[in-house]
Amino acid sequence: MKDNFSLSWRATLIYIMLFACLIIIIFRITSLYYFEGDFLTSKGKNMLETSRSIPAIRGSMLDRNNFPLAVSINQYDLYALKKFSEEDFIALKNILLLTKSFLEIKEFEKKILIFSNLNFSQYEKIQGLKLSGIEIESSQKRYYPLGEQIAPLIGFSGKDGIGLEGLENILNSELSGVPGQEIIYKNASRRPQTIQEVIQGKDIKLTIDSRVQFFAFKHLSRFVEANNAKGGSAIVLDNISGEILAIASYPSYNPNSPQRQIKRNRALVDAFEPGSIIKPLVLAKGIDLGLLEIDQVVKTSPGFIKLNGRTISDPRNYSDLTMSEIIAKSSQVGASKLALKVGIDAITSGYKGFGLSKPPNIFFPSIAYGVINSRENITDHEIASIGFGYGMTASSLQLAQAYSVFANKGYLKDFKIFKNDTPPYQQRVIGKNTADHVLSSLELVVKEGTGQLAQLSDYVVAGKTGTSHKSSAKGGYDQSKYIASFAGIAPLQSRRLTIFVTVDEPGLNNYSGGSVAAPLFAAISNDVLNYLDE
């Protein structure tokens, strides 16, 4: 009886323990399913499959004729895997000049790079071998065919494919695209399965003409070096289409070199006091308001004028000058009297109408748009100075666009740099007759005035010289540092192009706009007009 009781008690204990174990097992299974299921599923997938990103090919930047300005090139690298065999090595030796022996490759016992930057012919031959012990990985390398000719505009992207400078930086999101994703199953086939399609980067076409860009950069760099200058810029606008054909800046850099030293785009980010090149804008505003007449005579004797105790003088006494002659001879006294006649309010509104002191239509990092002295109680001397290009600043792009108004019969266009079917916005700034009168004065500048070195043998052109002192760090102006400039329209028959050039700090033996910038304009315009068959 006792033995039966003992046996029954033990059985009951065993049943209780078994039931408890069952409860624990059920609880653990439930816990794994509800609380750790995602983790275990993920671990299981990691054992059976792996995922990797599919890089998007960065979009290209093209010129107006589809010539590549920035393009991504696939670079192929060859790797040996763990199961790399001597047969694989022998097969590759017939195609490649391998620097490592088979034993040197195998001693690493892991995936190892054995050849970098396969050309496309090598890539195709190796792919045809269908070797299981190798793997070819592709990566993108950014290449800039025009190199330093356009680097300050296009910029460059880094090794990670992110745009760092210039248009590469501004257009990064459009050029980059969206990477895709694929799964590779860890079985014999290792065939990938795409789970997210890649969205390739967008190609972007610019209005730039690579040939025009070449001419602008070639002559700009030559003139800067020949005149021992600090730098310079050149802009070529198509007045008819409202498009920018070239933006050159020197010194530049090689965007294809890892050791590149970045140089700024002087045409877009530098604002400077333009000097005499601004005078035709004052004349245009005065004529348009009816305050001046084109054949009106201004007395400049005795060759100087005193305003607020300060003297403004000409190189010599020009005596009586017409409006056109004031522009042609670049008379400071004459320009001062014009400015005082027009008045500061009209001059300021006129400059703004021509697009000065306002952001240009082009979005570019740190783009300059200049300022105009508009302080209260401004003196007559300051008004006169603003009339001949001091006490205000502007960029090369702004000044080029301002001069296009004379070619476009009084209309200011928002010149564009991205090629599309949308015509540029334009608004009337001055009347057609005013534009024609000023253009005749600019023609006289080249025929008889300070811009005679801008003349071309086969074309009639018009333009204006500018020579301005640079400001000194100590205050005032540095008498040994100048910016020489020239704004021109060519040819006069079609008025197709506006070309603006600057040379920063040319040597003191030859520093004026007429002697340095005017011949630079002539060199660029001659090549461009011949190329365009004008």
VOTI-69031 format. One record per residue (C-alpha): chain; residue number from 1; residue in three letters; z negated, x, y. Coordinates in steps of 0.2 Angstrom, whole numbers, padded with zeros to 4 digits. Last residue first. Layout:
<sites>
SITE voza lumpa lumlum    zz    xx    yy
SITE    A   NUM    ALA     Z     X     Y
...
</sites>
This chain:
<sites>
SITE voza lumpa lumlum    zz    xx    yy
SITE    A   534    GLU  0447  0142  0428
SITE    A   533    ASP  0450  0149  0410
SITE    A   532    LEU  0432  0147  0405
SITE    A   531    TYR  0432  0166  0400
SITE    A   530    ASN  0441  0171  0415
SITE    A   529    LEU  0428  0161  0426
SITE    A   528    VAL  0414  0169  0417
SITE    A   527    ASP  0420  0187  0418
SITE    A   526    ASN  0423  0186  0437
SITE    A   525    SER  0407  0176  0440
SITE    A   524    ILE  0396  0189  0432
SITE    A   523    ALA  0404  0204  0441
SITE    A   522    ALA  0405  0195  0458
SITE    A   521    PHE  0387  0189  0457
SITE    A   520    LEU  0381  0207  0454
SITE    A   519    PRO  0392  0213  0468
SITE    A   518    ALA  0382  0200  0480
SITE    A   517    ALA  0365  0205  0473
SITE    A   516    VAL  0365  0224  0477
SITE    A   515    SER  0374  0227  0494
SITE    A   514    GLY  0374  0210  0502
SITE    A   513    GLY  0356  0205  0495
SITE    A   512    SER  0349  0221  0503
SITE    A   511    TYR  0341  0235  0493
SITE    A   510    ASN  0352  0251  0493
SITE    A   509    ASN  0344  0267  0497
SITE    A   508    LEU  0327  0259  0495
SITE    A   507    GLY  0329  0257  0477
SITE    A   506    PRO  0329  0239  0470
SITE    A   505    GLU  0313  0229  0470
SITE    A   504    ASP  0318  0213  0461
SITE    A   503    VAL  0336  0210  0459
SITE    A   502    THR  0340  0191  0460
SITE    A   501    VAL  0355  0181  0455
SITE    A   500    PHE  0361  0163  0457
SITE    A   499    ILE  0378  0156  0450
SITE    A   498    THR  0384  0139  0454
SITE    A   497    LEU  0400  0135  0444
SITE    A   496    ARG  0413  0121  0445
SITE    A   495    ARG  0417  0120  0463
SITE    A   494    SER  0435  0116  0457
SITE    A   493    GLN  0445  0125  0471
SITE    A   492    LEU  0430  0134  0478
SITE    A   491    PRO  0429  0145  0462
SITE    A   490    ALA  0414  0148  0461
SITE    A   489    ILE  0399  0144  0471
SITE    A   488    GLY  0386  0157  0475
SITE    A   487    ALA  0368  0161  0478
SITE    A   486    PHE  0364  0179  0481
SITE    A   485    SER  0347  0188  0480
SITE    A   484    ALA  0338  0205  0484
SITE    A   483    ILE  0319  0205  0482
SITE    A   482    TYR  0312  0219  0493
SITE    A   481    LYS  0298  0232  0492
SITE    A   480    SER  0296  0246  0505
SITE    A   479    GLN  0290  0237  0520
SITE    A   478    ASP  0276  0228  0510
SITE    A   477    TYR  0272  0212  0518
SITE    A   476    GLY  0255  0205  0525
SITE    A   475    GLY  0239  0208  0516
SITE    A   474    LYS  0233  0223  0506
SITE    A   473    ALA  0241  0217  0490
SITE    A   472    SER  0257  0217  0499
SITE    A   471    SER  0270  0203  0500
SITE    A   470    LYS  0288  0206  0495
SITE    A   469    HIS  0300  0208  0509
SITE    A   468    SER  0316  0196  0507
SITE    A   467    THR  0334  0200  0507
SITE    A   466    GLY  0345  0185  0504
SITE    A   465    THR  0364  0183  0503
SITE    A   464    LYS  0374  0167  0504
SITE    A   463    GLY  0389  0160  0494
SITE    A   462    ALA  0407  0155  0494
SITE    A   461    VAL  0421  0160  0482
SITE    A   460    VAL  0440  0161  0482
SITE    A   459    TYR  0447  0167  0465
SITE    A   458    ASP  0459  0180  0459
SITE    A   457    SER  0453  0196  0468
SITE    A   456    LEU  0435  0191  0469
SITE    A   455    GLN  0424  0193  0484
SITE    A   454    ALA  0405  0195  0482
SITE    A   453    LEU  0405  0212  0491
SITE    A   452    GLN  0409  0202  0507
SITE    A   451    GLY  0392  0193  0507
SITE    A   450    THR  0385  0199  0524
SITE    A   449    GLY  0399  0190  0534
SITE    A   448    GLU  0418  0190  0535
SITE    A   447    LYS  0425  0182  0520
SITE    A   446    VAL  0409  0180  0509
SITE    A   445    VAL  0398  0173  0523
SITE    A   444    LEU  0413  0163  0529
SITE    A   443    GLU  0414  0153  0513
SITE    A   442    LEU  0396  0149  0515
SITE    A   441    SER  0400  0142  0532
SITE    A   440    SER  0414  0131  0524
SITE    A   439    LEU  0401  0125  0511
SITE    A   438    VAL  0389  0120  0525
SITE    A   437    HIS  0403  0109  0533
SITE    A   436    ASP  0408  0102  0516
SITE    A   435    ALA  0390  0097  0511
SITE    A   434    THR  0387  0089  0528
SITE    A   433    ASN  0404  0079  0526
SITE    A   432    LYS  0398  0073  0509
SITE    A   431    GLY  0381  0067  0516
SITE    A   430    ILE  0364  0075  0511
SITE    A   429    VAL  0352  0073  0496
SITE    A   428    ARG  0361  0060  0486
SITE    A   427    GLN  0353  0058  0469
SITE    A   426    GLN  0358  0063  0451
SITE    A   425    TYR  0351  0061  0434
SITE    A   424    PRO  0360  0071  0420
SITE    A   423    PRO  0372  0061  0409
SITE    A   422    THR  0365  0057  0392
SITE    A   421    ASP  0377  0062  0378
SITE    A   420    ASN  0366  0077  0372
SITE    A   419    LYS  0364  0096  0374
SITE    A   418    PHE  0347  0101  0379
SITE    A   417    ILE  0346  0113  0394
SITE    A   416    LYS  0348  0100  0408
SITE    A   415    PHE  0352  0101  0427
SITE    A   414    ASP  0343  0087  0436
SITE    A   413    LYS  0357  0084  0449
SITE    A   412    LEU  0357  0085  0468
SITE    A   411    TYR  0371  0076  0476
SITE    A   410    GLY  0378  0081  0493
SITE    A   409    LYS  0396  0084  0488
SITE    A   408    ASN  0392  0092  0471
SITE    A   407    ALA  0397  0110  0477
SITE    A   406    PHE  0385  0109  0492
SITE    A   405    VAL  0371  0101  0481
SITE    A   404    SER  0373  0115  0468
SITE    A   403    TYR  0364  0127  0481
SITE    A   402    ALA  0348  0117  0478
SITE    A   401    GLN  0350  0119  0459
SITE    A   400    ALA  0352  0138  0460
SITE    A   399    LEU  0337  0139  0472
SITE    A   398    GLN  0326  0129  0460
SITE    A   397    LEU  0331  0139  0445
SITE    A   396    SER  0328  0155  0454
SITE    A   395    SER  0310  0149  0458
SITE    A   394    ALA  0304  0144  0475
SITE    A   393    THR  0291  0150  0488
SITE    A   392    MET  0286  0146  0506
SITE    A   391    GLY  0279  0155  0521
SITE    A   390    TYR  0295  0165  0522
SITE    A   389    GLY  0313  0159  0520
SITE    A   388    PHE  0322  0159  0536
SITE    A   387    GLY  0317  0142  0542
SITE    A   386    ILE  0299  0144  0535
SITE    A   385    SER  0297  0159  0547
SITE    A   384    ALA  0303  0148  0562
SITE    A   383    ILE  0290  0135  0557
SITE    A   382    GLU  0277  0149  0556
SITE    A   381    HIS  0281  0157  0573
SITE    A   380    ASP  0281  0139  0580
SITE    A   379    THR  0263  0137  0574
SITE    A   378    ILE  0256  0125  0561
SITE    A   377    ASN  0242  0115  0568
SITE    A   376    GLU  0239  0107  0550
SITE    A   375    ARG  0245  0117  0535
SITE    A   374    SER  0261  0113  0527
SITE    A   373    ASN  0266  0130  0520
SITE    A   372    ILE  0278  0126  0506
SITE    A   371    VAL  0275  0129  0488
SITE    A   370    GLY  0284  0135  0472
SITE    A   369    TYR  0290  0126  0456
SITE    A   368    ALA  0286  0139  0443
SITE    A   367    ILE  0287  0136  0424
SITE    A   366    SER  0271  0141  0415
SITE    A   365    PRO  0278  0136  0398
SITE    A   364    PHE  0294  0127  0400
SITE    A   363    PHE  0298  0109  0402
SITE    A   362    ILE  0315  0108  0412
SITE    A   361    ASN  0316  0094  0425
SITE    A   360    PRO  0310  0106  0438
SITE    A   359    PRO  0292  0104  0445
SITE    A   358    LYS  0293  0100  0464
SITE    A   357    SER  0290  0113  0478
SITE    A   356    LEU  0309  0114  0481
SITE    A   355    GLY  0321  0100  0474
SITE    A   354    PHE  0334  0099  0488
SITE    A   353    GLY  0325  0084  0494
SITE    A   352    LYS  0309  0094  0494
SITE    A   351    TYR  0317  0106  0506
SITE    A   350    GLY  0323  0093  0517
SITE    A   349    SER  0306  0084  0518
SITE    A   348    THR  0298  0101  0523
SITE    A   347    ILE  0312  0105  0536
SITE    A   346    ALA  0311  0087  0543
SITE    A   345    ASP  0293  0088  0545
SITE    A   344    ILE  0293  0106  0552
SITE    A   343    GLY  0306  0103  0566
SITE    A   342    VAL  0325  0103  0566
SITE    A   341    LYS  0326  0111  0583
SITE    A   340    LEU  0312  0124  0579
SITE    A   339    ALA  0321  0128  0562
SITE    A   338    LEU  0338  0130  0571
SITE    A   337    LYS  0330  0142  0584
SITE    A   336    SER  0323  0152  0571
SITE    A   335    ALA  0339  0153  0561
SITE    A   334    GLY  0348  0159  0577
SITE    A   333    VAL  0335  0173  0579
SITE    A   332    GLN  0335  0178  0561
SITE    A   331    SER  0354  0179  0561
SITE    A   330    SER  0362  0179  0544
SITE    A   329    LYS  0379  0185  0550
SITE    A   328    ALA  0388  0171  0540
SITE    A   327    ILE  0374  0158  0542
SITE    A   326    ILE  0372  0161  0561
SITE    A   325    GLU  0391  0162  0562
SITE    A   324    SER  0393  0144  0554
SITE    A   323    MET  0381  0137  0566
SITE    A   322    THR  0391  0145  0581
SITE    A   321    LEU  0384  0161  0588
SITE    A   320    ASP  0382  0167  0606
SITE    A   319    SER  0375  0185  0608
SITE    A   318    TYR  0374  0194  0592
SITE    A   317    ASN  0362  0207  0599
SITE    A   316    ARG  0358  0219  0585
SITE    A   315    PRO  0349  0220  0568
SITE    A   314    ASP  0341  0203  0573
SITE    A   313    SER  0323  0201  0579
SITE    A   312    ILE  0308  0190  0577
SITE    A   311    THR  0293  0196  0588
SITE    A   310    ARG  0276  0189  0588
SITE    A   309    GLY  0265  0183  0602
SITE    A   308    ASN  0266  0165  0597
SITE    A   307    LEU  0285  0166  0596
SITE    A   306    LYS  0295  0180  0604
SITE    A   305    ILE  0314  0180  0601
SITE    A   304    PHE  0326  0194  0598
SITE    A   303    GLY  0344  0199  0600
SITE    A   302    PRO  0345  0198  0619
SITE    A   301    SER  0353  0186  0616
SITE    A   300    THR  0354  0173  0602
SITE    A   299    LYS  0362  0159  0611
SITE    A   298    VAL  0367  0145  0600
SITE    A   297    VAL  0384  0137  0600
SITE    A   296    GLN  0387  0120  0591
SITE    A   295    ASP  0403  0119  0580
SITE    A   294    ILE  0393  0112  0565
SITE    A   293    GLU  0383  0100  0576
SITE    A   292    LEU  0364  0099  0575
SITE    A   291    LEU  0351  0085  0576
SITE    A   290    GLY  0362  0072  0568
SITE    A   289    LEU  0350  0070  0554
SITE    A   288    ASP  0363  0077  0541
SITE    A   287    ILE  0367  0091  0553
SITE    A   286    GLY  0349  0097  0554
SITE    A   285    LYS  0346  0095  0535
SITE    A   284    ALA  0361  0105  0531
SITE    A   283    LEU  0357  0119  0543
SITE    A   282    VAL  0339  0120  0536
SITE    A   281    LEU  0347  0121  0518
SITE    A   280    PRO  0359  0134  0524
SITE    A   279    LYS  0345  0146  0529
SITE    A   278    ILE  0336  0147  0512
SITE    A   277    ILE  0346  0162  0507
SITE    A   276    SER  0338  0171  0522
SITE    A   275    GLY  0322  0175  0513
SITE    A   274    PRO  0318  0168  0496
SITE    A   273    GLU  0299  0170  0496
SITE    A   272    PHE  0296  0171  0477
SITE    A   271    ALA  0292  0160  0462
SITE    A   270    ASP  0293  0168  0445
SITE    A   269    VAL  0291  0157  0430
SITE    A   268    LEU  0309  0151  0427
SITE    A   267    ALA  0321  0165  0431
SITE    A   266    ARG  0309  0179  0428
SITE    A   265    ASN  0307  0174  0410
SITE    A   264    ARG  0292  0185  0405
SITE    A   263    LYS  0293  0200  0394
SITE    A   262    ILE  0284  0201  0377
SITE    A   261    GLN  0283  0218  0369
SITE    A   260    ARG  0291  0217  0352
SITE    A   259    GLN  0283  0228  0338
SITE    A   258    PRO  0288  0215  0324
SITE    A   257    SER  0306  0217  0330
SITE    A   256    ASN  0317  0202  0329
SITE    A   255    PRO  0312  0195  0346
SITE    A   254    ASN  0319  0211  0354
SITE    A   253    TYR  0313  0212  0372
SITE    A   252    SER  0319  0208  0390
SITE    A   251    PRO  0319  0217  0407
SITE    A   250    TYR  0328  0207  0413
SITE    A   249    SER  0330  0189  0413
SITE    A   248    ALA  0346  0178  0409
SITE    A   247    ILE  0347  0159  0410
SITE    A   246    ALA  0365  0154  0405
SITE    A   245    LEU  0376  0138  0404
SITE    A   244    ILE  0364  0126  0412
SITE    A   243    GLU  0372  0108  0412
SITE    A   242    GLY  0375  0096  0425
SITE    A   241    SER  0393  0092  0418
SITE    A   240    ILE  0402  0096  0434
SITE    A   239    ASN  0391  0108  0442
SITE    A   238    ASP  0390  0120  0427
SITE    A   237    LEU  0375  0131  0431
SITE    A   236    VAL  0374  0150  0428
SITE    A   235    ILE  0357  0158  0431
SITE    A   234    ALA  0353  0177  0433
SITE    A   233    SER  0337  0186  0434
SITE    A   232    GLY  0330  0203  0439
SITE    A   231    GLY  0319  0218  0436
SITE    A   230    LYS  0310  0232  0443
SITE    A   229    ALA  0325  0240  0451
SITE    A   228    ASN  0332  0258  0449
SITE    A   227    ASN  0348  0252  0456
SITE    A   226    ALA  0359  0256  0441
SITE    A   225    GLU  0346  0249  0429
SITE    A   224    VAL  0345  0232  0437
SITE    A   223    PHE  0363  0232  0440
SITE    A   222    ARG  0367  0235  0421
SITE    A   221    SER  0354  0223  0415
SITE    A   220    LEU  0361  0209  0426
SITE    A   219    HIS  0379  0213  0421
SITE    A   218    LYS  0376  0212  0402
SITE    A   217    PHE  0363  0198  0404
SITE    A   216    ALA  0375  0186  0413
SITE    A   215    PHE  0391  0191  0403
SITE    A   214    PHE  0381  0188  0386
SITE    A   213    GLN  0374  0171  0392
SITE    A   212    VAL  0392  0166  0397
SITE    A   211    ARG  0397  0170  0379
SITE    A   210    SER  0382  0162  0371
SITE    A   209    ASP  0385  0146  0381
SITE    A   208    ILE  0368  0137  0384
SITE    A   207    THR  0369  0118  0384
SITE    A   206    LEU  0356  0118  0369
SITE    A   205    LYS  0358  0111  0352
SITE    A   204    ILE  0342  0107  0342
SITE    A   203    ASP  0341  0107  0323
SITE    A   202    LYS  0327  0097  0316
SITE    A   201    GLY  0315  0104  0303
SITE    A   200    GLN  0316  0098  0285
SITE    A   199    ILE  0306  0083  0279
SITE    A   198    VAL  0299  0088  0262
SITE    A   197    GLU  0297  0074  0249
SITE    A   196    GLN  0280  0071  0242
SITE    A   195    ILE  0276  0070  0223
SITE    A   194    THR  0290  0082  0218
SITE    A   193    GLN  0289  0086  0199
SITE    A   192    PRO  0290  0105  0194
SITE    A   191    ARG  0296  0110  0177
SITE    A   190    ARG  0284  0123  0169
SITE    A   189    SER  0294  0120  0153
SITE    A   188    ALA  0282  0128  0141
SITE    A   187    ASN  0267  0119  0148
SITE    A   186    LYS  0256  0120  0163
SITE    A   185    TYR  0264  0106  0173
SITE    A   184    ILE  0269  0110  0190
SITE    A   183    ILE  0266  0097  0203
SITE    A   182    GLU  0276  0096  0220
SITE    A   181    GLN  0272  0094  0238
SITE    A   180    GLY  0282  0093  0254
SITE    A   179    PRO  0281  0102  0271
SITE    A   178    VAL  0284  0092  0287
SITE    A   177    GLY  0297  0098  0300
SITE    A   176    SER  0294  0114  0310
SITE    A   175    LEU  0308  0112  0323
SITE    A   174    GLU  0302  0096  0331
SITE    A   173    SER  0284  0101  0331
SITE    A   172    ASN  0288  0118  0338
SITE    A   171    LEU  0299  0113  0352
SITE    A   170    ILE  0288  0120  0366
SITE    A   169    ASN  0284  0136  0356
SITE    A   168    GLU  0301  0140  0350
SITE    A   167    LEU  0307  0136  0368
SITE    A   166    GLY  0298  0151  0375
SITE    A   165    GLU  0284  0159  0365
SITE    A   164    LEU  0273  0157  0349
SITE    A   163    GLY  0283  0145  0338
SITE    A   162    ILE  0274  0143  0321
SITE    A   161    GLY  0283  0149  0306
SITE    A   160    ASP  0268  0158  0298
SITE    A   159    LYS  0275  0175  0302
SITE    A   158    GLY  0276  0170  0320
SITE    A   157    SER  0289  0161  0330
SITE    A   156    PHE  0300  0168  0345
SITE    A   155    GLY  0305  0165  0363
SITE    A   154    ILE  0321  0156  0366
SITE    A   153    LEU  0321  0159  0385
SITE    A   152    PRO  0314  0176  0387
SITE    A   151    ALA  0323  0181  0371
SITE    A   150    ILE  0341  0177  0377
SITE    A   149    GLN  0350  0194  0378
SITE    A   148    GLU  0336  0203  0369
SITE    A   147    GLY  0342  0197  0352
SITE    A   146    LEU  0358  0187  0352
SITE    A   145    PRO  0357  0184  0333
SITE    A   144    TYR  0338  0178  0333
SITE    A   143    TYR  0332  0178  0315
SITE    A   142    ARG  0317  0169  0308
SITE    A   141    LYS  0312  0174  0290
SITE    A   140    GLN  0308  0160  0277
SITE    A   139    SER  0301  0163  0260
SITE    A   138    SER  0307  0162  0242
SITE    A   137    GLU  0298  0167  0226
SITE    A   136    ILE  0308  0173  0211
SITE    A   135    GLU  0298  0173  0195
SITE    A   134    ILE  0300  0185  0180
SITE    A   133    GLY  0295  0185  0162
SITE    A   132    SER  0305  0170  0156
SITE    A   131    LEU  0322  0178  0160
SITE    A   130    LYS  0336  0166  0164
SITE    A   129    LEU  0349  0180  0166
SITE    A   128    GLY  0359  0169  0178
SITE    A   127    GLN  0345  0168  0191
SITE    A   126    ILE  0346  0187  0191
SITE    A   125    LYS  0364  0187  0195
SITE    A   124    GLU  0362  0173  0209
SITE    A   123    TYR  0348  0182  0217
SITE    A   122    GLN  0357  0199  0217
SITE    A   121    SER  0372  0191  0226
SITE    A   120    PHE  0361  0182  0238
SITE    A   119    ASN  0352  0198  0244
SITE    A   118    LEU  0335  0201  0236
SITE    A   117    ASN  0321  0205  0249
SITE    A   116    SER  0307  0213  0239
SITE    A   115    PHE  0307  0220  0222
SITE    A   114    ILE  0293  0222  0209
SITE    A   113    LEU  0280  0211  0216
SITE    A   112    ILE  0266  0209  0203
SITE    A   111    LYS  0259  0195  0192
SITE    A   110    LYS  0245  0202  0181
SITE    A   109    GLU  0243  0215  0168
SITE    A   108    PHE  0243  0229  0181
SITE    A   107    GLU  0248  0242  0167
SITE    A   106    LYS  0264  0232  0164
SITE    A   105    ILE  0273  0237  0180
SITE    A   104    GLU  0269  0255  0178
SITE    A   103    LEU  0274  0255  0160
SITE    A   102    PHE  0291  0247  0164
SITE    A   101    SER  0294  0260  0178
SITE    A   100    LYS  0292  0256  0196
SITE    A    99    THR  0306  0259  0210
SITE    A    98    LEU  0318  0247  0203
SITE    A    97    LEU  0336  0249  0208
SITE    A    96    LEU  0342  0232  0204
SITE    A    95    ILE  0356  0224  0194
SITE    A    94    ASN  0357  0234  0178
SITE    A    93    LYS  0339  0238  0179
SITE    A    92    LEU  0335  0220  0179
SITE    A    91    ALA  0341  0218  0161
SITE    A    90    ILE  0332  0233  0155
SITE    A    89    PHE  0316  0227  0163
SITE    A    88    ASP  0318  0210  0154
SITE    A    87    GLU  0320  0218  0138
SITE    A    86    GLU  0305  0228  0141
SITE    A    85    SER  0295  0212  0143
SITE    A    84    PHE  0286  0203  0157
SITE    A    83    LYS  0274  0191  0148
SITE    A    82    LYS  0261  0194  0162
SITE    A    81    LEU  0274  0189  0176
SITE    A    80    ALA  0285  0201  0185
SITE    A    79    TYR  0289  0196  0203
SITE    A    78    LEU  0305  0196  0213
SITE    A    77    ASP  0306  0192  0232
SITE    A    76    TYR  0319  0181  0240
SITE    A    75    GLN  0321  0179  0259
SITE    A    74    ASN  0328  0163  0265
SITE    A    73    ILE  0335  0164  0283
SITE    A    72    SER  0329  0153  0298
SITE    A    71    VAL  0340  0152  0313
SITE    A    70    ALA  0338  0155  0332
SITE    A    69    LEU  0352  0156  0344
SITE    A    68    PRO  0365  0151  0331
SITE    A    67    PHE  0383  0147  0338
SITE    A    66    ASN  0385  0128  0337
SITE    A    65    ASN  0397  0128  0352
SITE    A    64    ARG  0384  0122  0365
SITE    A    63    ASP  0372  0135  0358
SITE    A    62    LEU  0361  0132  0343
SITE    A    61    MET  0343  0132  0339
SITE    A    60    SER  0339  0131  0320
SITE    A    59    GLY  0327  0120  0312
SITE    A    58    ARG  0313  0127  0301
SITE    A    57    ILE  0315  0124  0283
SITE    A    56    ALA  0301  0114  0276
SITE    A    55    PRO  0289  0123  0264
SITE    A    54    ILE  0286  0114  0247
SITE    A    53    SER  0267  0115  0245
SITE    A    52    ARG  0260  0119  0227
SITE    A    51    SER  0251  0109  0214
SITE    A    50    THR  0244  0114  0197
SITE    A    49    GLU  0244  0105  0180
SITE    A    48    LEU  0235  0104  0164
SITE    A    47    MET  0218  0113  0167
SITE    A    46    ASN  0218  0107  0185
SITE    A    45    LYS  0221  0090  0179
SITE    A    44    GLY  0206  0090  0168
SITE    A    43    LYS  0195  0097  0182
SITE    A    42    SER  0201  0083  0194
SITE    A    41    THR  0198  0070  0180
SITE    A    40    LEU  0180  0077  0178
SITE    A    39    PHE  0177  0076  0197
SITE    A    38    ASP  0184  0059  0198
SITE    A    37    GLY  0173  0053  0184
SITE    A    36    GLU  0157  0060  0190
SITE    A    35    PHE  0148  0045  0196
SITE    A    34    TYR  0156  0030  0187
SITE    A    33    TYR  0162  0037  0171
SITE    A    32    LEU  0150  0052  0169
SITE    A    31    SER  0135  0041  0173
SITE    A    30    THR  0141  0027  0161
SITE    A    29    ILE  0143  0040  0148
SITE    A    28    ARG  0126  0047  0152
SITE    A    27    PHE  0118  0030  0152
SITE    A    26    ILE  0126  0026  0135
SITE    A    25    ILE  0120  0042  0128
SITE    A    24    ILE  0103  0040  0134
SITE    A    23    ILE  0102  0022  0128
SITE    A    22    LEU  0108  0028  0111
SITE    A    21    CYS  0095  0042  0111
SITE    A    20    ALA  0082  0029  0114
SITE    A    19    PHE  0088  0018  0100
SITE    A    18    LEU  0088  0033  0088
SITE    A    17    MET  0070  0037  0094
SITE    A    16    ILE  0064  0019  0092
SITE    A    15    TYR  0073  0018  0075
SITE    A    14    ILE  0064  0034  0069
SITE    A    13    LEU  0048  0028  0075
SITE    A    12    THR  0050  0012  0065
SITE    A    11    ALA  0055  0021  0050
SITE    A    10    ARG  0039  0032  0051
SITE    A     9    TRP  0028  0016  0053
SITE    A     8    SER  0036  0008  0038
SITE    A     7    LEU  0034  0023  0027
SITE    A     6    SER  0016  0025  0032
SITE    A     5    PHE  0013  0006  0028
SITE    A     4    ASN  0022  0008  0011
SITE    A     3    ASP  0011  0023  0007
SITE    A     2    LYS -0005  0014  0011
SITE    A     1    MET  0000  0000  0000
</sites>
